[in-house]
Amino acid sequence: RLMLRRAMSTAMRPIYGRIQSKLTDALQPATLVIKDESFQHAGHSGNPSGDPDAETHFNVEVVSEAFSGKLPVARHRMVYALLDEEIKDGVHALSLKTKTPAEAAK
């Protein structure tokens, strides 16, 4: 039942699902939290349709060993590269928090 609910939610939110899948596959995160904040920007330039489900603004928190030894800007570049297609498909804003497991434990 849980899998069906998850499948339905990502089917109804295709960009959210793609973000989740790409980050999970590439970074093998210990923690991945994705929040669609598009509703907060309805009618703004990044979400001109005003649709609260437009999937244009996301807040993403990722904890992964893949970030070890990398400065924050390099971590963000990794995520932007992974999500290049989603950005081109209309993601207007991507707020990132990227940590290693050791940093997250502090």
Secondary structure, 3 states (H helix, E strand, C coil): CHHHHHHHHHHHCHHHHHHHHHHHHHHCCCEEEEEECHHHHCCCCCCCCCCCCCCCEEEEEEECHHHCCCCHHHHHHHHHHHCHHHHHCCCCEEEEEEECHHHHHC
